[in-house]
């Protein structure tokens, strides 16, 4: 049982690590591809959306790739 919990915690950590890397990319570079109005936003707005991007990165990666073409 401890092994299963350890594996689940490692997977959760990996999920959030990938989410943080993806969120950093989106906040600083990719957000303007999806929404051109993000160029005019303040840094505080980008900090506010950061946790949401970390949590939902699997749903947002497809949207970012679709707009990247």
C-alpha positions as CSV (number, residue, x, y, z in Angstrom):
1,X,0.0,0.0,0.0
2,X,2.9,2.4,0.8
3,X,4.4,1.7,-2.6
4,X,1.1,2.6,-4.3
5,X,0.9,5.8,-2.4
6,X,4.5,6.7,-3.2
7,X,3.8,6.0,-6.9
8,X,0.7,8.2,-6.9
9,X,2.5,11.0,-5.2
10,X,5.4,10.8,-7.7
11,X,2.9,11.0,-10.6
12,X,1.1,13.9,-9.0
13,X,4.5,15.7,-8.5
14,X,5.4,15.0,-12.1
15,X,2.0,16.3,-13.3
16,X,2.5,19.6,-11.4
17,X,6.2,19.9,-12.5
18,X,5.2,19.6,-16.2
19,X,2.3,22.0,-15.4
20,X,4.7,24.6,-14.0
21,X,7.0,24.4,-17.0
22,X,4.1,24.7,-19.4
23,X,2.5,27.5,-17.4
24,X,5.8,29.5,-17.5
25,X,5.9,29.1,-21.3
26,X,2.3,30.1,-21.7
27,X,2.4,33.1,-19.4
28,X,5.5,34.6,-20.9
29,X,5.3,33.5,-24.6
30,X,2.3,31.4,-25.6
31,X,-0.6,33.4,-24.2
32,X,-0.4,36.0,-26.9
33,X,-0.9,33.3,-29.6
34,X,-4.2,32.2,-28.2
35,X,-5.4,35.7,-27.1
36,X,-3.9,38.7,-28.7
37,X,-5.3,41.0,-25.9
38,X,-2.8,39.4,-23.5
39,X,-0.1,41.7,-24.9
40,X,-1.8,44.6,-23.2
41,X,-2.4,42.9,-19.8
42,X,-0.4,43.7,-16.7
43,X,1.9,41.2,-15.0
44,X,-0.5,40.8,-12.1
45,X,-3.1,39.3,-14.5
46,X,-0.5,36.8,-15.7
47,X,0.3,35.8,-12.2
48,X,-3.4,35.3,-11.4
49,X,-3.8,32.8,-14.3
50,X,-0.6,30.9,-13.5
51,X,-2.2,28.5,-11.0
52,X,-5.1,27.7,-13.3
53,X,-2.7,26.9,-16.1
54,X,-0.6,24.6,-13.9
55,X,-3.7,22.7,-12.9
56,X,-5.3,22.4,-16.3
57,X,-2.3,22.1,-18.7
58,X,-3.5,18.9,-20.4
59,X,-6.6,20.7,-21.6
60,X,-4.7,23.9,-22.7
61,X,-1.9,22.2,-24.6
62,X,-4.2,21.2,-27.4
63,X,-5.6,24.7,-27.7
64,X,-2.1,26.2,-27.8
65,X,-0.9,23.8,-30.4
66,X,-4.0,24.5,-32.6
67,X,-3.4,28.2,-32.5
68,X,0.3,27.8,-33.1
69,X,-0.2,26.6,-36.7
